[in-house]
Amino acid sequence: MPFTFPLRAAAMCLCLVGVSLPHSGTAAEALLTAPGAAPELQQRLRDASSALAAAPQTDAQELLAAALSDYRTLVQVLYDAGYFSPQVNILLDGQEAARIQPLNAPSQIASLRINVVPGPSFRFSRAEITPWPKNSDVTPPAEFVTGAPATTGVLRDAGAAGVMAWRRAGHPKVRLAQQAITANHRAHTLDARLTLAPGAQLRFGRLKLATPSAVRAAAIQHIAGLPSGEIYHPDLVARSATRLRRTGAFSSVTLRAEEQPNPDGTLDYIAGVEDMPPRRLTFGAEISSSDGIELTTTWMHRNLFGGAEKLRFEARLSGLGSSNDIDGRIALRLDRPATLGPDDNLFYLAEAERLDEEHYTATQGLGGIGVRRVYSDQLFAEAGIGFNSILATDAFGKRRFKYVAGFLRAEYDRRNSRVDATGGYFLNARLTPFLGLDGTDDGLQIKLDGRIYHGLGSNDRLVLAARAQLGSVIGPSLGNTSPTLLFFSGGAGSVRGHEYQSLGIPIGTSSAGGRGYLSLSTELRGRLSDKLSLVGFFDIGYVDSDAFVSGSSASHSGAGLGLRYDVAGIGPLRVDFAYPVEGGTDDGLQFYIGIGQAF
């Protein structure tokens, strides 16, 4: 006897107490057929069926239970696809599963046959959701209109859109009060009327804490910046939660509203936070044939004084195993969240660095103070001022430079992944105006870095990636500029296939960095498997003694192939082999090993 399922169906519950069925010795033969159904719908039915998944096992009791649960599961799949008069038969050894007495189940099951007749597809004879807020920036789904295919998914989306529209209008306690849904099986139509209960428009109240934290309660409230007194908006709640997560002091942050608003029309929120371990230690390493080995380490305290202050210590050693002497850097940075406002961090930094580069050596120390403003998850900016003292030896001799330097940096990141992007773009700009002391010249340094990614093919198996880097020093002459402000080309960060800093401005028998710089890189990344990718790349770089490059600027280029092996939680391990295309080099093939994409 066929089993049909009207829109309103009764629920049946079967309870088995203390019954154990014997095990069969063979797996059941399983088959699902859905005549007239589209291939996509047939696949969805197969994927949803618990009985098909359970058929290979040998326990008849579990197979019967799975078959009984499939009636509701398969009907729901059909409802979601717009079929409201389905017929579902599930036969176990030729007997309808729903007619098998649970206490008298067979000891073994040899065959499972599921037959699904979807029936006609339904359309909306009426699609109505009321009331709707005026001037809302949310609209009902385009599919929720009279004459459109009727599915439970569209009904859910329409209800969710209505709730979101009222929440964005300041009504956090809105609910779906009534669903009047009637199916006309003769006309194959669905009459859907959804009624919303908006509730009162409310304002934000206080932020309370639900769980203890090593971060002071007052600091959590200040960092969250919940706008007490303002009309409720879900984006403001999400922004407060994001501010707390951004500190890095918490592994989990939740903000939930109180069940009942206050008599004065405000709604309090409760913050639940879980602390991260207060300290973190990391290590990194990179090796190239020209630059040698670079080792880095960072140590961080996430809650130094109890207000989610973050202290970060960084150390670097590079040039290990290369022809150059060892470089080193030590840096400290202290960030204090919400110092000037909920989205503004005040930071202090101090740094000492020893550079032994190909064409110059320098020892520098700097200290400064600045502020960081976060505008969104994708955009932030920093500005600050500090003092920098540099003792350098280069093609122009040994000199000391002293600067009072400001800086302005902005970053906009629209990549879909920070470690292995397949789409989007990235922009970073830094302006460093500097005022010279004790005879040092004034000027401005500009650095720009832009990257773009575009996926091709199914699942972005091919990715085109491009990068442009521009640098310029405006103001002082080449000989009166600290070499730490000038630009060279060559190496892993610019033009692969050429030695590190191999392209500069000839000064007698030596070279100096240029005041103008441009580097262009392109990559074609092809995924060979879920873990392994092959990359082809081409890089070209320009350096000029003037502030901006031109067609007559010195240039070189390189090309090569690379492999990437994706490691979960880390990103791709990178190996690149590059050879010079233009511009002389005596070292021939260069190789580079690191973590993450080249850009």
Secondary structure as the mmCIF struct_conf table of DSSP 4:
data_model
#
loop_
_struct_conf.conf_type_id
_struct_conf.id
_struct_conf.beg_label_comp_id
_struct_conf.beg_label_asym_id
_struct_conf.beg_label_seq_id
_struct_conf.end_label_comp_id
_struct_conf.end_label_asym_id
_struct_conf.end_label_seq_id
STRN STRN1 THR A 4 THR A 4
BEND BEND1 LEU A 7 ARG A 8
BEND BEND2 GLY A 18 GLY A 18
HELX_LH_PP_P HELX_LH_PP_P1 LEU A 21 PRO A 22
STRN STRN2 HIS A 23 HIS A 23
HELX_LH_PP_P HELX_LH_PP_P2 SER A 24 SER A 24
BEND BEND3 GLY A 25 THR A 26
HELX_LH_PP_P HELX_LH_PP_P3 ALA A 27 ALA A 28
STRN STRN3 GLU A 29 THR A 33
TURN_TY1_P TURN_TY1_P1 PRO A 35 GLY A 36
HELX_RH_AL_P HELX_RH_AL_P1 PRO A 39 ALA A 48
HELX_RH_AL_P HELX_RH_AL_P2 SER A 50 ALA A 54
TURN_TY1_P TURN_TY1_P2 ALA A 55 PRO A 56
BEND BEND4 GLN A 57 THR A 58
STRN STRN4 ASP A 59 ASP A 59
HELX_RH_AL_P HELX_RH_AL_P3 ALA A 60 ASP A 80
TURN_TY1_P TURN_TY1_P3 ALA A 81 GLY A 82
STRN STRN5 TYR A 83 TYR A 83
BEND BEND5 SER A 85 SER A 85
STRN STRN6 GLN A 87 LEU A 92
TURN_TY1_P TURN_TY1_P4 ASP A 93 GLY A 94
STRN STRN7 GLN A 95 GLU A 96
HELX_RH_3T_P HELX_RH_3T_P1 ALA A 97 ARG A 99
BEND BEND6 ILE A 100 ILE A 100
HELX_RH_3T_P HELX_RH_3T_P2 PRO A 102 ASN A 104
BEND BEND7 SER A 107 SER A 107
STRN STRN8 SER A 111 VAL A 117
HELX_LH_PP_P HELX_LH_PP_P4 PRO A 120 PRO A 120
STRN STRN9 SER A 121 SER A 121
HELX_LH_PP_P HELX_LH_PP_P5 PHE A 122 PHE A 122
STRN STRN10 ARG A 123 THR A 130
TURN_TY1_P TURN_TY1_P5 LYS A 134 ASN A 135
BEND BEND8 ASP A 137 ASP A 137
TURN_TY1_P TURN_TY1_P6 ALA A 142 GLU A 143
BEND BEND9 VAL A 145 VAL A 145
TURN_TY1_P TURN_TY1_P7 THR A 146 GLY A 147
BEND BEND10 ALA A 148 ALA A 148
STRN STRN11 PRO A 149 PRO A 149
HELX_LH_PP_P HELX_LH_PP_P6 ALA A 150 ALA A 150
HELX_RH_AL_P HELX_RH_AL_P4 THR A 152 ARG A 168
TURN_TY1_P TURN_TY1_P8 ALA A 169 GLY A 170
TURN_TY1_P TURN_TY1_P9 PRO A 172 LYS A 173
STRN STRN12 ARG A 175 ASN A 184
TURN_TY1_P TURN_TY1_P10 HIS A 185 HIS A 188
STRN STRN13 THR A 189 ALA A 197
STRN STRN14 ARG A 203 LEU A 209
BEND BEND11 ALA A 210 THR A 211
BEND BEND12 ALA A 214 VAL A 215
HELX_RH_AL_P HELX_RH_AL_P5 ALA A 217 ALA A 224
TURN_TY1_P TURN_TY1_P11 GLY A 225 GLY A 225
TURN_TY1_P TURN_TY1_P12 SER A 228 GLY A 229
BEND BEND13 GLU A 230 GLU A 230
STRN STRN15 ILE A 231 ILE A 231
HELX_LH_PP_P HELX_LH_PP_P7 TYR A 232 TYR A 232
HELX_RH_AL_P HELX_RH_AL_P6 PRO A 234 ARG A 246
TURN_TY1_P TURN_TY1_P13 THR A 247 THR A 247
BEND BEND14 GLY A 248 GLY A 248
STRN STRN16 PHE A 250 ALA A 257
BEND BEND15 GLU A 259 GLN A 260
TURN_TY1_P TURN_TY1_P14 PRO A 263 ASP A 264
BEND BEND16 GLY A 265 GLY A 265
STRN STRN17 THR A 266 ASP A 275
HELX_LH_PP_P HELX_LH_PP_P8 MET A 276 PRO A 277
BEND BEND17 PRO A 278 PRO A 278
STRN STRN18 ARG A 279 SER A 288
TURN_TY1_P TURN_TY1_P15 SER A 289 ASP A 291
STRN STRN19 GLY A 292 HIS A 301
BEND BEND18 ARG A 302 ARG A 302
BEND BEND19 LEU A 304 GLY A 307
STRN STRN20 LYS A 310 LEU A 320
TURN_TY1_P TURN_TY1_P16 GLY A 321 GLY A 321
BEND BEND20 SER A 322 ASN A 324
HELX_LH_PP_P HELX_LH_PP_P9 ASP A 325 ILE A 326
STRN STRN21 ASP A 327 GLY A 341
TURN_TY1_P TURN_TY1_P17 PRO A 342 ASP A 343
STRN STRN22 ASP A 344 ASP A 356
BEND BEND21 GLU A 358 HIS A 359
STRN STRN23 THR A 361 VAL A 374
BEND BEND22 SER A 376 GLN A 378
STRN STRN24 LEU A 379 ASP A 394
TURN_TY1_P TURN_TY1_P18 ALA A 395 PHE A 396
STRN STRN25 GLY A 397 ASP A 413
BEND BEND23 ASN A 416 ASN A 416
BEND BEND24 ARG A 418 ASP A 420
BEND BEND25 THR A 422 GLY A 423
STRN STRN26 GLY A 424 LEU A 437
TURN_TY1_P TURN_TY1_P19 ASP A 438 GLY A 439
HELX_LH_PP_P HELX_LH_PP_P10 THR A 440 ASP A 442
STRN STRN27 GLY A 443 LEU A 456
BEND BEND26 GLY A 457 GLY A 457
HELX_RH_3T_P HELX_RH_3T_P3 SER A 458 ASP A 460
STRN STRN28 LEU A 462 ILE A 474
BEND BEND27 GLY A 475 PRO A 476
HELX_RH_3T_P HELX_RH_3T_P4 LEU A 478 ASN A 480
BEND BEND28 THR A 481 THR A 481
HELX_RH_3T_P HELX_RH_3T_P5 PRO A 483 LEU A 485
BEND BEND29 LEU A 486 LEU A 486
STRN STRN29 PHE A 487 PHE A 487
STRN STRN30 SER A 489 SER A 489
BEND BEND30 GLY A 491 GLY A 491
TURN_TY1_P TURN_TY1_P20 ALA A 492 GLY A 493
BEND BEND31 SER A 494 SER A 494
TURN_TY1_P TURN_TY1_P21 ARG A 496 GLY A 497
BEND BEND32 HIS A 498 HIS A 498
TURN_TY1_P TURN_TY1_P22 TYR A 500 GLN A 501
STRN STRN31 LEU A 503 LEU A 503
STRN STRN32 ILE A 505 ILE A 507
TURN_TY1_P TURN_TY1_P23 GLY A 508 THR A 509
STRN STRN33 SER A 510 ALA A 512
STRN STRN34 GLY A 514 GLY A 514
BEND BEND33 ARG A 515 ARG A 515
STRN STRN35 GLY A 516 ARG A 527
BEND BEND34 LEU A 528 LYS A 531
STRN STRN36 LEU A 532 ASP A 544
BEND BEND35 SER A 545 PHE A 548
TURN_TY1_P TURN_TY1_P24 GLY A 551 SER A 552
BEND BEND36 SER A 553 SER A 553
STRN STRN37 ALA A 554 VAL A 567
TURN_TY1_P TURN_TY1_P25 ALA A 568 ILE A 570
STRN STRN38 GLY A 571 GLU A 582
BEND BEND37 GLY A 583 GLY A 583
BEND BEND38 ASP A 586 ASP A 587
STRN STRN39 GLN A 590 ILE A 595
BEND BEND39 GLY A 596 GLY A 596
#
